[in-house]
């Protein structure tokens, strides 16, 4: 009897000792985030230690950032739609598997002494500034976009050697499986330009519509090999209207929309102009970009000129939240294409990342780019473009760029 009592007492003692460990070893849930008395009030489903919170600031624009470790969002609606005249934005996201990130953008510095209310271990309060923050003007928004792009290029350049080194096959199978599982939830829509009665550019008896479909199919295989879900706007020689192409991406909630084309110039320039270029949506005064956009737009705009005005482009650019991400995607894709081609061919010209008002990118409400894989009008480049090896290198470069962009996107602070 005495022995049984000792065992029972020991069991009770173990429960008392292990309870705090069990409590804090599993992620706690953030149930609610709401604005009260010019503060952001966080509510958890159980006691949460403030020692798990890392607070730091970022500049350009000024932001207060809180990383809450060992925590998960109770659901996707937590923290959505938070608006106040005292902040430009308040963003709450599942930054990592067991880390919730809160970003409070104010534009200028203020004293932010967050605290846990006395005897209230399941809540945490973050003060907001007392001053009111005016909405950013168009010029300020443009400058913010430029700053973010410049910072992204700078950060990416530091990682070039690591990011673009040949893949190593020493990872455990479980890691590869997890990676493929993540990718399978990220859909990429591939749009092979032109098709049907719209042949695109023609030179040397070769047609743009045939070339881009061949590369699109190779890109599909490259992405699927990496575990990504893929949807094609066309798999055969058929013409698609502009709205049909972008609606596929929106209807299936794709992560990325990528349109593939080939370039061309008049006969007098055919032996001089060549190279690979990647575009994202933006108005431009650059004559070359305007010319390329006008040629690609010609087919999709037949009969739609009155409905799709210049103002549509301007509104999409200034109000579209995806312009920065589209630019980042374009940078990654262009860099990988050029790296792959130059490792195997001489004289490959890097036409760079450019912006132009491509109509096919207007309707896609997600990061969207248009890749001009080369000039079908240039004799040497045309010959290369229609060889399987060259096409495979382009497709591989695009896939690697997409993979790099999405990997970095998961790690970024400014999650959408």
C-alpha positions in Angstrom: 0.0 0.0 0.0 2.8 2.3 1.0 4.6 1.5 -2.3 1.5 2.2 -4.3 1.1 5.6 -2.6 4.8 6.5 -3.4 4.2 5.6 -7.1 1.1 7.8 -7.1 2.9 10.7 -5.5 5.7 10.4 -7.9 3.2 10.5 -10.8 1.6 13.7 -9.5 5.0 15.3 -9.0 6.0 14.5 -12.6 2.8 16.0 -13.9 3.5 19.2 -11.9 7.1 19.4 -13.2 6.3 18.6 -16.8 3.2 20.7 -17.3 5.0 24.0 -18.0 7.3 22.1 -20.4 4.4 20.5 -22.3 2.5 23.8 -22.3 5.3 25.8 -23.9 6.8 23.2 -26.2 3.8 23.1 -28.5 2.9 26.2 -30.5 0.3 28.5 -28.9 -2.4 30.1 -31.0 -2.9 33.8 -31.7 -6.7 34.0 -31.6 -7.3 37.7 -32.1 -5.6 40.9 -33.1 -7.6 44.1 -32.7 -7.2 47.9 -32.3 -8.2 49.4 -29.0 -7.3 52.8 -27.6 -4.6 53.4 -30.2 -3.0 50.1 -29.4 -2.8 46.7 -31.1 -4.1 44.1 -28.7 -3.1 40.5 -29.2 -5.0 37.6 -27.5 -3.7 34.1 -27.2 -5.5 30.8 -26.4 -3.3 30.2 -23.4 -0.4 31.8 -21.4 2.3 33.1 -23.6 5.7 34.3 -22.4 6.9 37.8 -23.6 10.4 36.3 -23.6 9.5 34.6 -26.9 9.1 38.0 -28.6 11.8 39.6 -30.7 11.3 43.3 -31.4 13.4 45.3 -33.9 13.0 48.3 -36.4 13.6 48.7 -40.1 14.0 51.8 -42.2 13.0 53.0 -45.7 10.2 53.0 -44.9 10.2 53.0 -41.1 8.7 49.8 -39.6 8.3 48.3 -36.1 8.7 44.5 -36.5 7.7 41.9 -33.9 8.6 38.2 -34.3 6.5 36.0 -31.9 8.2 32.6 -31.7 6.5 29.3 -30.8 3.2 30.8 -32.0 0.7 30.1 -34.9 -2.2 32.0 -36.2 -5.5 30.5 -35.2 -6.8 31.1 -38.7 -6.1 33.1 -41.8 -8.5 35.9 -40.8 -6.5 36.9 -37.7 -5.2 40.5 -38.2 -6.7 41.0 -41.6 -8.2 44.4 -42.5 -6.5 46.4 -39.6 -6.6 50.1 -40.5 -5.9 53.2 -38.6 -4.9 56.8 -39.4 -1.9 56.4 -37.1 -0.2 53.8 -39.4 0.3 53.3 -43.1 -0.3 49.6 -42.6 -0.4 46.8 -40.0 0.5 43.3 -41.4 0.3 40.0 -39.5 1.5 36.8 -41.1 2.7 33.3 -40.4 6.3 34.2 -41.2 7.7 30.7 -40.4 6.1 27.5 -39.3 6.1 28.5 -35.6 6.7 32.2 -35.9 4.1 35.0 -36.4 5.5 38.3 -37.7 3.8 41.6 -37.1 5.0 44.6 -39.2 3.7 48.1 -38.3 4.6 50.7 -40.9 4.5 54.3 -39.8 6.9 56.1 -42.1 8.7 57.7 -39.2 10.1 56.7 -35.8 8.2 56.7 -32.6 8.6 55.2 -29.1 7.1 51.7 -29.2 7.2 50.1 -25.7 5.1 47.0 -26.1 4.0 45.3 -22.9 2.2 42.4 -21.3 -0.7 43.6 -19.1 -0.3 42.8 -15.4 -1.5 39.3 -14.5 -2.7 38.8 -18.0 -0.4 36.2 -19.5 -2.6 35.4 -22.5 -2.4 38.9 -24.0 0.2 41.4 -25.4 -0.3 45.1 -26.3 1.7 47.1 -28.9 1.3 50.9 -28.7 0.8 52.8 -32.0 2.1 56.3 -32.6 0.1 59.3 -31.4 0.7 61.2 -34.6 -1.5 60.7 -37.7 0.2 59.3 -40.8 -0.9 60.8 -44.1 -1.5 58.5 -47.0 1.6 58.2 -49.3 1.4 60.2 -52.5 1.9 58.7 -55.9 5.5 59.9 -56.0 6.2 58.5 -52.6 4.7 55.1 -53.5 6.9 55.1 -56.6 10.0 55.9 -54.5 9.1 53.2 -52.0 8.9 50.7 -54.9 12.3 51.8 -56.2 13.8 51.5 -52.7 12.5 48.0 -52.3 13.7 46.9 -55.7 17.2 48.4 -55.0 17.4 46.6 -51.7 16.3 43.3 -53.2 19.0 43.6 -55.9 21.6 44.4 -53.3 20.6 41.5 -51.1 20.3 39.1 -54.0 23.8 40.1 -55.3 25.4 39.0 -52.1 23.9 35.6 -52.4 24.6 35.0 -56.1 27.5 32.5 -55.6 25.4 30.5 -53.1 22.1 30.7 -55.0 23.5 29.9 -58.4 26.0 27.2 -57.5 25.3 23.8 -59.1 22.8 21.8 -57.1 24.2 19.3 -54.6 22.5 15.9 -54.1 23.5 15.3 -50.5 20.2 16.3 -49.0 18.2 13.7 -47.2 15.2 12.3 -48.9 12.9 13.7 -46.3 14.1 17.3 -46.9 13.5 16.8 -50.7 10.0 15.4 -50.0 9.1 18.4 -47.8 10.3 20.8 -50.4 8.2 19.1 -53.1 5.2 19.2 -50.8 5.6 23.0 -50.3 6.0 23.5 -54.1 2.9 21.4 -54.9 0.8 24.1 -53.3 2.4 26.8 -55.5 0.8 27.0 -58.9 2.6 28.5 -61.9 0.6 29.5 -65.0 2.6 29.4 -68.3 1.3 31.4 -71.2 2.8 30.5 -74.6 2.2 33.6 -76.6 0.3 33.9 -79.9 -1.2 30.8 -81.5 -3.8 29.9 -84.1 -4.2 32.6 -86.8 -1.8 34.8 -84.8 1.7 33.4 -85.8 3.7 36.1 -84.0 7.0 37.0 -85.6 8.2 35.1 -88.7 11.8 34.9 -90.0 13.7 32.4 -91.9 10.6 30.3 -92.3 10.3 29.9 -88.5 7.2 31.1 -86.5 7.2 32.6 -83.0 4.0 30.7 -82.0 5.7 27.3 -82.6 8.9 28.3 -80.7 7.3 29.6 -77.6 5.0 26.6 -77.3 8.0 24.3 -77.4 9.8 26.2 -74.7 6.6 26.5 -72.6 6.2 22.7 -72.6 9.9 22.3 -71.6 9.4 24.8 -68.8 6.3 22.8 -67.6 8.5 19.7 -67.3 11.2 21.6 -65.5 8.8 23.0 -62.9 7.0 19.7 -62.4 10.4 18.0 -61.8 10.9 20.5 -58.9 7.4 19.6 -57.6 5.5 22.7 -58.7 1.9 22.6 -59.9 1.6 23.9 -63.5 -1.2 25.1 -65.7 -0.8 26.0 -69.4 -2.9 28.6 -71.2 -2.5 26.6 -74.4 -1.0 23.2 -75.3 -1.8 23.3 -79.0 -1.8 25.7 -81.9 -4.8 27.8 -80.9 -5.5 31.4 -80.3 -6.6 32.7 -76.9 -8.1 36.1 -76.1 -6.3 38.3 -73.6 -9.0 37.8 -71.0 -8.8 34.0 -71.3 -5.1 34.0 -70.6 -5.1 36.0 -67.4 -8.4 34.5 -66.1 -6.8 31.1 -65.9 -4.3 32.5 -63.5 -6.9 34.2 -61.4 -9.4 31.4 -61.4 -6.8 28.9 -60.2 -5.2 31.4 -57.7 -1.7 31.0 -59.3 1.4 32.2 -57.5 2.9 33.4 -60.8 1.8 34.2 -64.3 4.6 34.0 -67.0 4.1 34.7 -70.7 6.7 33.5 -73.2 7.5 35.3 -76.5 10.2 35.8 -79.0 11.4 39.2 -80.4 11.9 40.5 -83.9 13.2 43.7 -85.6 13.0 45.0 -89.2 15.3 43.6 -91.9 17.8 46.4 -91.8 18.6 45.6 -88.1 18.4 41.8 -88.2 22.1 41.0 -88.2 22.7 43.4 -85.3 20.0 43.1 -82.7 19.8 40.0 -80.5 19.6 39.0 -76.8 17.2 37.9 -74.0 15.0 40.3 -72.2 12.5 40.0 -69.4 9.6 42.5 -68.9 7.2 43.4 -66.2 4.2 45.7 -66.4 4.9 49.5 -66.2 4.5 52.5 -68.3 7.7 53.6 -70.1 9.2 56.4 -72.3 11.8 54.0 -73.6 11.3 53.8 -77.4 12.6 50.2 -77.7 10.3 48.9 -74.9 7.4 50.7 -76.4 8.1 49.2 -79.8 8.3 45.6 -78.4 5.1 46.1 -76.4 3.2 47.5 -79.4 4.2 44.5 -81.5 3.1 41.9 -78.9 -0.1 43.9 -78.1 -1.2 44.1 -81.7 -2.9 40.7 -81.8 -4.6 40.6 -78.4 -6.0 44.1 -78.8 -7.9 43.5 -82.0 -11.5 44.8 -81.4 -10.7 45.7 -77.8 -9.1 49.2 -78.2 -12.1 51.1 -76.9 -12.5 49.0 -73.7 -8.8 48.7 -72.8 -7.5 52.3 -72.5 -4.2 53.7 -71.4 -5.8 54.5 -68.1 -6.2 50.8 -67.4 -2.5 50.4 -67.5 -1.8 53.4 -65.3 -4.3 52.2 -62.7 -2.8 48.7 -62.7 0.7 50.1 -62.3 0.0 52.6 -59.5 -2.6 50.6 -57.6 -1.4 47.1 -58.3 0.3 45.6 -55.3 2.3 43.1 -57.4 4.6 45.5 -59.3 7.5 45.1 -56.9 7.2 41.3 -56.8 6.9 41.2 -60.6 10.2 43.1 -60.8 11.9 40.8 -58.4 10.6 37.8 -60.3 11.9 39.3 -63.5 15.4 39.9 -62.0 15.7 36.3 -60.8 14.4 34.7 -64.1 16.6 36.9 -66.4 19.7 36.3 -64.3 19.3 32.5 -64.4 18.5 32.4 -68.2 21.7 34.3 -69.0 23.8 32.3 -66.6 22.7 29.0 -68.2 23.1 30.2 -71.8 26.5 31.8 -71.3 27.9 28.6 -69.7 27.2 26.8 -73.0 27.2 29.4 -75.8 29.3 32.4 -76.7 28.0 35.9 -77.5 24.7 35.6 -75.6 23.5 39.2 -75.0 21.9 40.1 -71.7 19.1 42.6 -72.7 18.3 43.0 -69.0 15.1 43.5 -67.1 12.8 46.1 -68.6 9.3 47.4 -68.1 6.7 48.1 -70.7 2.8 48.3 -71.0 2.1 44.7 -72.1 -1.6 44.1 -72.1 -1.3 40.4 -71.4 0.1 41.4 -67.9 -2.6 43.9 -67.1 -5.3 41.4 -66.1 -3.2 39.2 -63.9 -3.6 40.1 -60.2 -0.4 38.3 -59.2 3.4 38.6 -59.9 3.5 38.5 -63.7 6.3 38.7 -66.3 6.9 38.4 -70.0 10.1 36.7 -71.2 11.4 37.5 -74.7 13.6 34.5 -75.1 15.6 35.9 -78.1 15.3 37.5 -81.5 13.8 35.2 -84.1 14.9 37.8 -86.7 18.6 37.3 -85.9 20.1 34.5 -88.0 22.5 33.0 -85.4 20.1 33.4 -82.5 17.2 31.9 -84.5 19.2 28.8 -85.3 20.0 28.4 -81.6 16.4 29.0 -80.5 15.1 26.1 -82.5 17.6 23.6 -81.1 16.5 21.3 -78.2 19.6 22.1 -76.1 19.2 25.9 -76.3 15.4 25.6 -75.5 16.1 23.4 -72.5 18.7 25.8 -71.1 16.1 28.7 -71.4 13.4 26.6 -69.7 15.8 25.5 -67.0 16.8 29.1 -66.4 13.2 30.3 -66.1 12.4 27.4 -63.7 15.4 28.2 -61.5 14.5 31.8 -61.4 11.0 31.0 -60.4 12.2 28.7 -57.7 14.7 31.2 -56.4 12.0 34.0 -56.3 9.5 31.8 -54.5 12.1 30.6 -52.0 13.1 34.2 -51.2 9.4 35.3 -51.1 8.7 32.9 -48.2 11.5 34.6 -46.2 10.7 38.2 -46.9 9.4 40.6 -44.3 6.8 42.3 -46.4 4.5 39.4 -47.0 1.3 40.1 -48.8 
